């Protein structure tokens, strides 16, 4: 290490500005004072620059490192949406830079409207809160329900895991043996429902609009698990679900084996191979000669089948994080381990990218006035 005097010698003889010296060189020890001043200034400049360097290094760390992402599910635990969210949460984090933890939070109520309101207007738009609502939640907005505080078109769609059709089914010991019996009945059957956006509620309103079948919806159940208990207890005699949910979880699989229920109708354009004895809405509209406007209403109400088990983030989320989440969701849907686990649970992954869903949602929400007016009449609660 060089001595202090050795360092000072390097500056001896240099011209220095700012000092009042008569000669061309610093005399009488002035060079020492200036050398000390120079060193102190250099050290100070170095120290001042350090925070900027540290800040720059910190900026290179992924935003999601050390953070936790919440998936807010708009239905109760144990249902099809909850199971899908938990499946995705086990794999999606590894495809997000920083590998954040992912947890599922159930926020049931009003057919997922409560959860949608929360993510839209309460949760921070930072990309750390994802929404998984019921796929028919958009109908609450089309119907103009006062409790809706969200705008579906302002959400950013991340992706959907499935495309799924709905169906309505009834206890086998009920007096209604077919959907035709429901049309002709003097007293409508009671069906359990979580709210206006649920499968049973939507299917019942479609059947009423297209063929005149009346169904009395008993709303307020947190999710399909609670409705299933009500069906077993005889509080209600029918309910609706997506087809995949019925054939992938209990108690519905056991119900099928025991012939505890019979299928009345399904929403797909073609009959699902597992539900061959129930007519589709499209078959029924042809049989009952449904009017064009009512047919258009039904088609608008069936649009949600394109985005089952979808994920969204609130408006204001930074674009780079939206892209990160979309890419991660897309990779997750192709993950071999997730596909194997889904197959084991009898779930078919039919994913759709967020960019595509953004356009599909826009088409679903842009309906002519006469269609919206009829949906409002059907969804009066």
C-alpha positions as CSV (number, residue, x, y, z in Angstrom):
1,X,0.0,0.0,0.0
2,X,1.4,3.4,-1.0
3,X,2.3,5.9,1.8
4,X,0.3,9.1,2.2
5,X,3.3,11.2,1.2
6,X,3.8,9.0,-1.9
7,X,0.2,9.7,-3.0
8,X,0.7,13.4,-2.4
9,X,3.8,13.5,-4.5
10,X,1.6,12.6,-7.5
11,X,-0.1,16.0,-7.3
12,X,3.0,18.1,-6.6
13,X,3.7,20.5,-9.4
14,X,0.1,20.4,-10.9
15,X,-1.6,23.6,-11.6
16,X,-4.7,24.0,-9.4
17,X,-7.6,26.3,-10.1
18,X,-9.3,28.2,-7.3
19,X,-6.2,28.8,-5.1
20,X,-4.6,32.2,-4.8
21,X,-0.9,31.4,-5.5
22,X,1.6,33.8,-6.9
23,X,3.7,31.2,-8.6
24,X,2.9,28.7,-11.2
25,X,3.2,25.9,-8.7
26,X,1.5,25.5,-5.3
27,X,3.9,26.5,-2.5
28,X,4.2,26.4,1.2
29,X,2.2,23.2,1.6
30,X,-0.8,24.2,-0.5
31,X,-0.4,21.2,-2.7
32,X,-1.1,19.0,0.3
33,X,-4.3,20.7,1.2
34,X,-5.4,20.5,-2.4
35,X,-4.6,16.8,-2.7
36,X,-6.7,16.1,0.4
37,X,-9.5,18.2,-1.1
38,X,-9.2,16.2,-4.3
39,X,-9.3,12.8,-2.6
40,X,-12.3,13.8,-0.4
41,X,-14.2,15.0,-3.4
42,X,-13.5,11.8,-5.3
43,X,-14.6,9.6,-2.5
44,X,-17.8,11.7,-2.0
45,X,-18.6,11.4,-5.7
46,X,-18.1,7.7,-5.5
47,X,-20.4,7.4,-2.5
48,X,-23.1,9.5,-4.1
49,X,-23.1,7.3,-7.2
50,X,-23.6,4.1,-5.2
51,X,-27.3,4.4,-4.5
52,X,-28.0,4.8,-8.2
53,X,-26.0,1.6,-9.0
54,X,-27.9,-0.3,-6.3
55,X,-31.2,0.9,-7.6
56,X,-30.3,-0.1,-11.1
57,X,-29.4,-3.6,-9.9
58,X,-32.6,-3.9,-8.0
59,X,-34.6,-2.9,-11.1
60,X,-33.2,-6.0,-12.9
61,X,-34.9,-8.4,-10.4
62,X,-38.3,-9.8,-11.7
63,X,-41.3,-8.0,-10.2
64,X,-42.9,-11.3,-9.0
65,X,-39.8,-12.5,-7.1
66,X,-40.7,-13.1,-3.5
67,X,-44.4,-12.2,-4.0
68,X,-47.7,-14.2,-3.8
69,X,-50.4,-14.2,-6.5
70,X,-54.0,-14.7,-5.4
71,X,-56.6,-16.4,-7.5
72,X,-60.0,-15.1,-6.3
73,X,-62.6,-17.7,-7.2
74,X,-66.2,-16.5,-7.3
75,X,-67.7,-19.8,-6.0
76,X,-67.3,-22.0,-2.9
77,X,-64.6,-24.5,-2.2
78,X,-64.9,-27.9,-3.7
79,X,-66.7,-26.9,-6.9
80,X,-65.4,-27.2,-10.5
81,X,-64.0,-23.6,-10.6
82,X,-62.3,-24.1,-7.2
83,X,-60.7,-27.3,-8.3
84,X,-59.6,-25.8,-11.6
85,X,-58.0,-22.8,-9.8
86,X,-56.1,-25.0,-7.4
87,X,-54.9,-27.2,-10.3
88,X,-53.5,-24.2,-12.2
89,X,-52.0,-22.6,-9.1
90,X,-49.8,-25.7,-8.6
91,X,-48.1,-25.2,-12.0
92,X,-48.4,-21.6,-13.2
93,X,-45.9,-20.0,-10.8
94,X,-42.9,-21.8,-12.4
95,X,-43.6,-20.1,-15.7
96,X,-43.6,-16.6,-14.2
97,X,-40.2,-14.8,-13.9
98,X,-39.4,-14.8,-10.2
99,X,-41.4,-17.9,-9.5
100,X,-44.0,-16.4,-7.1
101,X,-46.2,-18.5,-4.8
102,X,-49.9,-18.8,-5.9
103,X,-52.8,-19.3,-3.5
104,X,-56.6,-19.6,-4.0
105,X,-59.1,-17.5,-2.2
106,X,-62.8,-18.3,-2.4
107,X,-65.2,-15.4,-2.5
108,X,-68.7,-16.8,-3.3
109,X,-71.9,-14.9,-3.7
110,X,-74.3,-13.6,-6.3
111,X,-73.1,-15.9,-9.0
112,X,-69.5,-14.6,-8.7
113,X,-70.6,-10.9,-8.9
114,X,-69.1,-10.2,-5.4
115,X,-65.7,-11.6,-6.5
116,X,-65.8,-9.7,-9.8
117,X,-66.6,-6.4,-8.0
118,X,-63.7,-7.0,-5.6
119,X,-61.1,-7.6,-8.2
120,X,-62.4,-4.8,-10.4
121,X,-62.7,-2.1,-7.9
122,X,-60.9,-3.0,-4.6
123,X,-57.8,-5.1,-5.3
124,X,-54.7,-3.2,-6.4
125,X,-54.2,-3.4,-10.2
126,X,-50.7,-4.7,-9.8
127,X,-51.0,-8.2,-11.4
128,X,-51.0,-10.0,-8.0
129,X,-54.8,-10.6,-7.9
130,X,-56.4,-12.8,-10.5
131,X,-60.2,-13.4,-10.9
132,X,-61.8,-16.7,-11.8
133,X,-65.5,-16.0,-12.0
134,X,-68.4,-18.1,-13.2
135,X,-68.3,-17.9,-17.0
136,X,-71.9,-16.5,-17.1
137,X,-71.1,-13.5,-14.8
138,X,-71.3,-11.3,-17.9
139,X,-75.0,-11.8,-18.1
140,X,-75.5,-9.9,-14.8
141,X,-73.9,-6.9,-16.6
142,X,-76.0,-7.3,-19.7
143,X,-79.1,-7.5,-17.5
144,X,-78.2,-4.2,-15.8
145,X,-78.2,-5.5,-12.2
146,X,-77.6,-2.8,-9.7
147,X,-75.1,-4.8,-7.7
148,X,-72.7,-5.1,-10.7
149,X,-69.9,-2.6,-10.2
150,X,-67.6,-4.0,-12.8
151,X,-67.2,-3.7,-16.6
152,X,-66.3,-6.9,-18.2
153,X,-64.8,-5.2,-21.3
154,X,-62.3,-3.3,-19.0
155,X,-60.9,-6.5,-17.5
156,X,-57.8,-7.9,-19.1
157,X,-58.3,-11.6,-20.0
158,X,-55.4,-13.9,-19.2
159,X,-56.8,-17.1,-20.5
160,X,-59.3,-19.9,-20.1
161,X,-58.8,-23.6,-19.4
162,X,-61.9,-25.0,-20.9
163,X,-64.8,-24.6,-23.3
164,X,-67.8,-26.1,-21.6
165,X,-71.5,-26.6,-22.2
166,X,-74.2,-26.5,-19.5
167,X,-77.0,-28.9,-18.7
168,X,-79.9,-29.1,-16.3
169,X,-80.8,-32.3,-14.5
170,X,-83.5,-33.5,-12.0
171,X,-84.0,-36.2,-9.4
172,X,-85.2,-39.4,-11.1
173,X,-88.1,-39.7,-8.6
174,X,-89.5,-36.3,-9.6
175,X,-92.8,-36.3,-11.6
176,X,-91.1,-34.6,-14.6
177,X,-89.7,-37.2,-16.9
178,X,-88.6,-34.9,-19.8
179,X,-88.3,-31.2,-20.6
180,X,-91.6,-31.5,-22.4
181,X,-93.2,-32.4,-19.0
182,X,-91.8,-29.2,-17.6
183,X,-93.3,-27.2,-20.5
184,X,-96.7,-28.7,-19.8
185,X,-96.5,-28.6,-16.0
186,X,-99.0,-26.4,-14.0
187,X,-96.5,-26.0,-11.2
188,X,-92.8,-25.3,-12.1
189,X,-90.1,-27.5,-10.5
190,X,-87.7,-25.9,-7.9
191,X,-84.1,-25.7,-8.9
192,X,-81.2,-24.6,-6.7
193,X,-79.0,-21.8,-7.9
194,X,-76.1,-19.6,-6.7
195,X,-77.5,-16.6,-8.6
196,X,-78.3,-15.0,-11.9
197,X,-75.1,-16.1,-13.6
198,X,-75.1,-19.7,-12.6
199,X,-75.6,-22.6,-15.0
200,X,-79.0,-23.6,-13.6
201,X,-80.3,-20.0,-13.7
202,X,-79.0,-19.4,-17.2
203,X,-80.3,-22.7,-18.5
204,X,-83.7,-22.2,-16.9
205,X,-84.0,-18.7,-18.5
206,X,-83.0,-20.0,-21.9
207,X,-85.6,-22.7,-21.8
208,X,-88.2,-20.3,-20.7
209,X,-87.4,-17.8,-23.5
210,X,-87.1,-20.4,-26.3
211,X,-89.7,-23.1,-25.5
212,X,-91.8,-21.8,-22.6
213,X,-90.5,-24.1,-19.9
214,X,-91.0,-22.5,-16.4
215,X,-88.5,-23.3,-13.6
216,X,-88.6,-21.8,-10.2
217,X,-85.0,-20.9,-9.2
218,X,-84.2,-20.9,-5.5
219,X,-81.2,-18.6,-5.4
220,X,-78.6,-17.9,-2.7
221,X,-76.6,-21.1,-2.4
222,X,-72.8,-20.5,-2.2
223,X,-71.9,-23.2,-4.8
224,X,-72.7,-26.4,-6.5
225,X,-71.7,-28.5,-3.4
226,X,-74.4,-26.8,-1.3
227,X,-77.0,-27.2,-4.0
228,X,-76.2,-30.9,-4.3
229,X,-76.9,-31.3,-0.6
230,X,-80.2,-29.5,-1.1
231,X,-81.1,-31.9,-3.9
232,X,-80.3,-34.9,-1.8
233,X,-82.4,-33.5,1.1
234,X,-85.3,-32.7,-1.2
235,X,-85.2,-29.0,-0.7
236,X,-85.0,-28.6,-4.5
237,X,-85.4,-31.3,-7.1
238,X,-83.1,-30.0,-9.9
239,X,-80.0,-28.0,-10.6
240,X,-77.6,-27.2,-13.5
241,X,-73.9,-27.6,-14.0
242,X,-71.3,-27.5,-16.7
243,X,-71.1,-31.0,-18.3
244,X,-67.4,-31.4,-17.3
245,X,-68.1,-30.6,-13.7
246,X,-70.8,-33.3,-13.4
247,X,-68.7,-36.0,-14.8
248,X,-65.5,-35.2,-12.9
249,X,-66.5,-34.9,-9.3
250,X,-68.6,-36.2,-6.4
251,X,-71.4,-36.6,-5.6
252,X,-72.4,-36.3,-9.3
253,X,-70.4,-39.3,-10.5
254,X,-72.1,-41.5,-7.8
255,X,-75.5,-40.0,-8.8
256,X,-74.9,-41.1,-12.4
257,X,-74.1,-44.7,-11.3
258,X,-77.1,-44.9,-9.0
259,X,-79.4,-43.2,-11.6
260,X,-80.3,-40.7,-9.0
261,X,-80.9,-38.0,-11.6
262,X,-82.0,-37.7,-15.2
263,X,-80.8,-35.2,-17.8
264,X,-83.3,-32.8,-19.2
265,X,-81.5,-30.5,-21.6
266,X,-78.0,-29.3,-22.6
267,X,-76.6,-26.1,-24.1
268,X,-74.2,-27.4,-26.8
269,X,-74.9,-27.3,-30.5
270,X,-74.4,-31.1,-30.5
271,X,-75.2,-33.6,-27.9
272,X,-72.3,-34.5,-25.6
273,X,-71.4,-38.2,-25.9
274,X,-72.0,-38.6,-22.1
275,X,-75.4,-37.0,-22.3
276,X,-77.0,-38.6,-25.3
277,X,-80.5,-38.8,-23.9
278,X,-80.9,-35.1,-23.3
279,X,-81.8,-32.7,-26.3
280,X,-79.8,-29.6,-27.0
281,X,-81.2,-26.1,-26.8
282,X,-80.7,-25.9,-30.6
283,X,-82.8,-29.1,-31.1
284,X,-85.5,-27.7,-28.9
285,X,-85.6,-24.3,-30.6
286,X,-86.1,-26.1,-33.9
287,X,-88.8,-28.4,-32.5
288,X,-90.7,-25.6,-30.8
289,X,-90.1,-23.1,-33.7
290,X,-88.5,-20.5,-31.6
291,X,-88.8,-16.9,-32.9
292,X,-85.6,-15.3,-34.4
293,X,-85.3,-12.7,-31.6
294,X,-85.6,-15.3,-28.9
295,X,-83.1,-17.4,-30.7
296,X,-80.7,-14.5,-30.7
297,X,-81.3,-14.0,-27.0
298,X,-80.4,-17.7,-26.4
299,X,-77.2,-17.4,-28.4
300,X,-76.1,-14.4,-26.4
301,X,-76.8,-16.2,-23.2
302,X,-74.8,-19.2,-24.4
303,X,-71.6,-17.2,-25.3
304,X,-70.0,-17.9,-21.9
305,X,-69.4,-21.5,-22.9
306,X,-66.4,-20.2,-24.8
307,X,-64.4,-19.2,-21.7
308,X,-65.0,-21.7,-18.9
309,X,-62.5,-21.5,-16.0
310,X,-61.2,-18.2,-17.3
311,X,-58.7,-15.8,-15.5
312,X,-58.8,-12.0,-15.6
313,X,-57.0,-9.1,-14.1
314,X,-58.3,-5.6,-13.3
315,X,-58.0,-2.6,-15.5
316,X,-54.9,-0.5,-14.8
317,X,-52.6,-3.6,-14.5
318,X,-49.2,-2.8,-16.2
319,X,-49.1,-4.1,-19.8
320,X,-45.8,-6.0,-19.2
321,X,-47.4,-8.0,-16.3
322,X,-50.4,-8.8,-18.4
323,X,-48.1,-10.3,-21.0
324,X,-46.2,-12.2,-18.4
325,X,-49.4,-13.7,-17.0
326,X,-50.8,-14.5,-20.4
327,X,-47.6,-16.3,-21.5
328,X,-47.4,-18.1,-18.2
329,X,-51.1,-19.3,-18.5
330,X,-50.5,-20.5,-22.0
331,X,-47.4,-22.5,-21.0
332,X,-49.2,-23.9,-18.0
333,X,-52.0,-25.2,-20.2
334,X,-49.4,-27.2,-22.2
335,X,-47.5,-28.5,-19.1
336,X,-47.3,-32.3,-19.4
337,X,-47.7,-32.8,-15.7
338,X,-50.8,-30.5,-15.5
339,X,-52.3,-32.3,-18.5
340,X,-51.7,-35.7,-16.8
341,X,-53.2,-34.5,-13.5
342,X,-56.2,-33.1,-15.3
343,X,-56.7,-36.3,-17.3
344,X,-56.5,-38.3,-14.1
345,X,-59.3,-36.1,-12.8
346,X,-61.3,-36.5,-16.0
347,X,-60.9,-32.9,-17.0
348,X,-60.3,-32.0,-20.7
349,X,-58.0,-29.0,-21.1
350,X,-59.3,-26.9,-24.0
351,X,-57.5,-23.6,-23.4
352,X,-58.0,-20.3,-25.1
353,X,-55.5,-17.4,-25.0
354,X,-56.3,-14.1,-23.4
355,X,-55.9,-12.0,-26.5
356,X,-58.6,-14.2,-28.3
357,X,-60.9,-14.0,-25.3
358,X,-60.7,-10.2,-25.3
359,X,-62.3,-10.2,-28.7
360,X,-64.9,-12.9,-27.9
361,X,-66.0,-11.0,-24.8
362,X,-66.5,-7.9,-26.9
363,X,-68.8,-9.7,-29.3
364,X,-70.8,-11.2,-26.4
365,X,-71.3,-7.8,-24.8
366,X,-72.3,-5.9,-27.9
367,X,-75.9,-7.0,-28.4
368,X,-78.7,-5.2,-30.2
369,X,-81.1,-3.2,-27.9
370,X,-84.0,-5.7,-28.3
371,X,-81.8,-8.6,-27.1
372,X,-80.5,-6.7,-24.1
373,X,-84.0,-5.6,-23.2
374,X,-85.3,-9.2,-23.3
375,X,-82.3,-10.4,-21.2
376,X,-83.2,-7.8,-18.6
377,X,-86.7,-9.1,-18.4
378,X,-85.5,-12.7,-18.0
379,X,-83.0,-11.8,-15.3
380,X,-85.3,-9.8,-13.0
381,X,-84.5,-11.0,-9.5
